[in-house]
Amino acid sequence: MELYQKYTYEDVCRWLDWAKGEVALNIGGYKFNRATKTFPVFINYNKSEDVSATINYEDRFISPSSIIAISKSGRSEDSEDVRQNKDDRISKEFYCLGRIKAVGRPAKFVMRGTNKTAVEINYQLETAVRQDIYEYIIG
């Protein structure tokens, strides 16, 4: 995979050598594959205005090399998968931003407009996002 190229969920599963592809609903914003020990994270940065509060994850860039991603709702700091608008009928494309590493401690919160909990995870990007791509995404 190359930085700043667009890929679908299926492309990523194939590239990570997963035994079977996963449908978007099963991946959500992220999915750990035990066999390959890989954990791709998919972020829908721009959400539609009418997105349900229970899936209105407030993912955001802190800087070109740091991003906060939100866990699936109903999670706590102790949830196994804590380390989305996911009603996709067709696979979306995502920009590849490279390798990431979770830093700091996950922070549990109640999602705005709901009684659902989620967790903020701060990820440090191995390579800072190129300025033009960064401005395009946050614009």
LOGUMAR-907347 format. One record per residue (C-alpha): residue number from 1; x, y, z. Coordinates in steps of 0.05 Angstrom, whole numbers, m for minus. Example, Ala and Ser with C-alpha at 12.3 -4.5 7.8 and 13.67 -1.06 7.14 Angstrom:
2
<site><koldren>1</koldren><u>246</u><v>m90</v><w>156</w></site>
<site><koldren>2</koldren><u>273</u><v>m21</v><w>143</w></site>
# end
This chain:
139
<site><koldren>1</koldren><u>0</u><v>0</v><w>0</w></site>
<site><koldren>2</koldren><u>23</u><v>70</v><w>m15</w></site>
<site><koldren>3</koldren><u>14</u><v>133</v><w>26</w></site>
<site><koldren>4</koldren><u>m43</u><v>178</v><w>2</w></site>
<site><koldren>5</koldren><u>m72</u><v>127</v><w>m47</w></site>
<site><koldren>6</koldren><u>m145</u><v>107</v><w>m38</w></site>
<site><koldren>7</koldren><u>m163</u><v>37</v><w>m17</w></site>
<site><koldren>8</koldren><u>m227</u><v>m1</v><w>0</w></site>
<site><koldren>9</koldren><u>m239</u><v>m46</v><w>60</w></site>
<site><koldren>10</koldren><u>m230</u><v>m105</v><w>13</w></site>
<site><koldren>11</koldren><u>m163</u><v>m78</v><w>m13</w></site>
<site><koldren>12</koldren><u>m137</u><v>m72</v><w>58</w></site>
<site><koldren>13</koldren><u>m160</u><v>m142</v><w>79</w></site>
<site><koldren>14</koldren><u>m125</u><v>m171</v><w>18</w></site>
<site><koldren>15</koldren><u>m62</u><v>m130</v><w>29</w></site>
<site><koldren>16</koldren><u>m58</u><v>m152</v><w>102</w></site>
<site><koldren>17</koldren><u>m65</u><v>m224</v><w>79</w></site>
<site><koldren>18</koldren><u>m129</u><v>m239</v><w>117</w></site>
<site><koldren>19</koldren><u>m156</u><v>m309</v><w>103</w></site>
<site><koldren>20</koldren><u>m223</u><v>m279</v><w>83</w></site>
<site><koldren>21</koldren><u>m248</u><v>m211</v><w>66</w></site>
<site><koldren>22</koldren><u>m293</u><v>m176</v><w>115</w></site>
<site><koldren>23</koldren><u>m356</u><v>m137</v><w>98</w></site>
<site><koldren>24</koldren><u>m357</u><v>m64</v><w>119</w></site>
<site><koldren>25</koldren><u>m408</u><v>m77</v><w>175</w></site>
<site><koldren>26</koldren><u>m362</u><v>m128</v><w>207</w></site>
<site><koldren>27</koldren><u>m302</u><v>m81</v><w>205</w></site>
<site><koldren>28</koldren><u>m335</u><v>m18</v><w>231</w></site>
<site><koldren>29</koldren><u>m280</u><v>33</v><w>243</w></site>
<site><koldren>30</koldren><u>m228</u><v>m20</v><w>259</w></site>
<site><koldren>31</koldren><u>m218</u><v>m94</v><w>265</w></site>
<site><koldren>32</koldren><u>m164</u><v>m138</v><w>297</w></site>
<site><koldren>33</koldren><u>m144</u><v>m200</v><w>259</w></site>
<site><koldren>34</koldren><u>m115</u><v>m251</v><w>307</w></site>
<site><koldren>35</koldren><u>m82</u><v>m294</v><w>253</w></site>
<site><koldren>36</koldren><u>m40</u><v>m236</v><w>223</w></site>
<site><koldren>37</koldren><u>m39</u><v>m193</v><w>286</w></site>
<site><koldren>38</koldren><u>m60</u><v>m133</v><w>244</w></site>
<site><koldren>39</koldren><u>m107</u><v>m77</v><w>265</w></site>
<site><koldren>40</koldren><u>m128</u><v>m30</v><w>209</w></site>
<site><koldren>41</koldren><u>m165</u><v>33</v><w>230</w></site>
<site><koldren>42</koldren><u>m215</u><v>66</v><w>182</w></site>
<site><koldren>43</koldren><u>m239</u><v>136</v><w>196</w></site>
<site><koldren>44</koldren><u>m298</u><v>170</v><w>164</w></site>
<site><koldren>45</koldren><u>m274</u><v>241</v><w>178</w></site>
<site><koldren>46</koldren><u>m332</u><v>277</v><w>144</w></site>
<site><koldren>47</koldren><u>m400</u><v>254</v><w>164</w></site>
<site><koldren>48</koldren><u>m468</u><v>271</v><w>136</w></site>
<site><koldren>49</koldren><u>m511</u><v>321</v><w>173</w></site>
<site><koldren>50</koldren><u>m566</u><v>269</v><w>188</w></site>
<site><koldren>51</koldren><u>m521</u><v>216</v><w>218</w></site>
<site><koldren>52</koldren><u>m550</u><v>183</v><w>280</w></site>
<site><koldren>53</koldren><u>m521</u><v>207</v><w>347</w></site>
<site><koldren>54</koldren><u>m502</u><v>135</v><w>365</w></site>
<site><koldren>55</koldren><u>m455</u><v>130</v><w>305</w></site>
<site><koldren>56</koldren><u>m433</u><v>203</v><w>302</w></site>
<site><koldren>57</koldren><u>m361</u><v>190</v><w>322</w></site>
<site><koldren>58</koldren><u>m322</u><v>254</v><w>330</w></site>
<site><koldren>59</koldren><u>m256</u><v>231</v><w>301</w></site>
<site><koldren>60</koldren><u>m208</u><v>289</v><w>291</w></site>
<site><koldren>61</koldren><u>m138</u><v>310</v><w>274</w></site>
<site><koldren>62</koldren><u>m98</u><v>343</v><w>329</w></site>
<site><koldren>63</koldren><u>m40</u><v>357</v><w>281</w></site>
<site><koldren>64</koldren><u>m14</u><v>327</v><w>216</w></site>
<site><koldren>65</koldren><u>19</u><v>272</v><w>257</w></site>
<site><koldren>66</koldren><u>m34</u><v>260</v><w>310</w></site>
<site><koldren>67</koldren><u>m107</u><v>239</v><w>305</w></site>
<site><koldren>68</koldren><u>m160</u><v>220</v><w>355</w></site>
<site><koldren>69</koldren><u>m204</u><v>163</v><w>334</w></site>
<site><koldren>70</koldren><u>m266</u><v>141</v><w>372</w></site>
<site><koldren>71</koldren><u>m281</u><v>69</v><w>389</w></site>
<site><koldren>72</koldren><u>m346</u><v>36</v><w>371</w></site>
<site><koldren>73</koldren><u>m402</u><v>57</v><w>418</w></site>
<site><koldren>74</koldren><u>m415</u><v>18</v><w>482</w></site>
<site><koldren>75</koldren><u>m341</u><v>9</v><w>495</w></site>
<site><koldren>76</koldren><u>m299</u><v>25</v><w>557</w></site>
<site><koldren>77</koldren><u>m224</u><v>30</v><w>568</w></site>
<site><koldren>78</koldren><u>m225</u><v>m45</v><w>586</w></site>
<site><koldren>79</koldren><u>m261</u><v>m68</v><w>523</w></site>
<site><koldren>80</koldren><u>m221</u><v>m120</v><w>485</w></site>
<site><koldren>81</koldren><u>m224</u><v>m81</v><w>419</w></site>
<site><koldren>82</koldren><u>m204</u><v>m13</v><w>447</w></site>
<site><koldren>83</koldren><u>m131</u><v>m7</v><w>431</w></site>
<site><koldren>84</koldren><u>m376</u><v>100</v><w>246</w></site>
<site><koldren>85</koldren><u>m426</u><v>108</v><w>202</w></site>
<site><koldren>86</koldren><u>m426</u><v>36</v><w>179</w></site>
<site><koldren>87</koldren><u>m490</u><v>23</v><w>141</w></site>
<site><koldren>88</koldren><u>m449</u><v>21</v><w>77</w></site>
<site><koldren>89</koldren><u>m480</u><v>m19</v><w>21</w></site>
<site><koldren>90</koldren><u>m419</u><v>m7</v><w>m22</w></site>
<site><koldren>91</koldren><u>m348</u><v>m3</v><w>1</w></site>
<site><koldren>92</koldren><u>m319</u><v>66</v><w>13</w></site>
<site><koldren>93</koldren><u>m249</u><v>86</v><w>m5</w></site>
<site><koldren>94</koldren><u>m201</u><v>111</v><w>48</w></site>
<site><koldren>95</koldren><u>m135</u><v>148</v><w>41</w></site>
<site><koldren>96</koldren><u>m76</u><v>107</v><w>66</w></site>
<site><koldren>97</koldren><u>m41</u><v>149</v><w>119</w></site>
<site><koldren>98</koldren><u>9</u><v>96</v><w>139</w></site>
<site><koldren>99</koldren><u>27</u><v>62</v><w>204</w></site>
<site><koldren>100</koldren><u>0</u><v>88</v><w>270</w></site>
<site><koldren>101</koldren><u>15</u><v>76</v><w>343</w></site>
<site><koldren>102</koldren><u>m33</u><v>87</v><w>401</w></site>
<site><koldren>103</koldren><u>m4</u><v>136</v><w>451</w></site>
<site><koldren>104</koldren><u>m26</u><v>157</v><w>520</w></site>
<site><koldren>105</koldren><u>m86</u><v>126</v><w>556</w></site>
<site><koldren>106</koldren><u>m154</u><v>115</v><w>525</w></site>
<site><koldren>107</koldren><u>m207</u><v>164</v><w>552</w></site>
<site><koldren>108</koldren><u>m279</u><v>140</v><w>563</w></site>
<site><koldren>109</koldren><u>m335</u><v>189</v><w>550</w></site>
<site><koldren>110</koldren><u>m410</u><v>191</v><w>537</w></site>
<site><koldren>111</koldren><u>m426</u><v>206</v><w>464</w></site>
<site><koldren>112</koldren><u>m462</u><v>272</v><w>453</w></site>
<site><koldren>113</koldren><u>m537</u><v>265</v><w>449</w></site>
<site><koldren>114</koldren><u>m536</u><v>192</v><w>474</w></site>
<site><koldren>115</koldren><u>m526</u><v>151</v><w>536</w></site>
<site><koldren>116</koldren><u>m474</u><v>108</v><w>499</w></site>
<site><koldren>117</koldren><u>m402</u><v>106</v><w>521</w></site>
<site><koldren>118</koldren><u>m343</u><v>104</v><w>474</w></site>
<site><koldren>119</koldren><u>m268</u><v>114</v><w>481</w></site>
<site><koldren>120</koldren><u>m222</u><v>165</v><w>450</w></site>
<site><koldren>121</koldren><u>m156</u><v>136</v><w>427</w></site>
<site><koldren>122</koldren><u>m98</u><v>181</v><w>408</w></site>
<site><koldren>123</koldren><u>m58</u><v>154</v><w>350</w></site>
<site><koldren>124</koldren><u>11</u><v>180</v><w>329</w></site>
<site><koldren>125</koldren><u>23</u><v>173</v><w>254</w></site>
<site><koldren>126</koldren><u>92</u><v>145</v><w>236</w></site>
<site><koldren>127</koldren><u>94</u><v>195</v><w>178</w></site>
<site><koldren>128</koldren><u>60</u><v>263</v><w>185</w></site>
<site><koldren>129</koldren><u>5</u><v>274</v><w>134</w></site>
<site><koldren>130</koldren><u>28</u><v>314</v><w>74</w></site>
<site><koldren>131</koldren><u>3</u><v>386</v><w>82</w></site>
<site><koldren>132</koldren><u>m42</u><v>387</v><w>20</w></site>
<site><koldren>133</koldren><u>m76</u><v>322</v><w>40</w></site>
<site><koldren>134</koldren><u>m83</u><v>345</v><w>113</w></site>
<site><koldren>135</koldren><u>m117</u><v>410</v><w>91</w></site>
<site><koldren>136</koldren><u>m162</u><v>372</v><w>44</w></site>
<site><koldren>137</koldren><u>m185</u><v>325</v><w>99</w></site>
<site><koldren>138</koldren><u>m196</u><v>377</v><w>153</w></site>
<site><koldren>139</koldren><u>m226</u><v>428</v><w>104</w></site>
# end
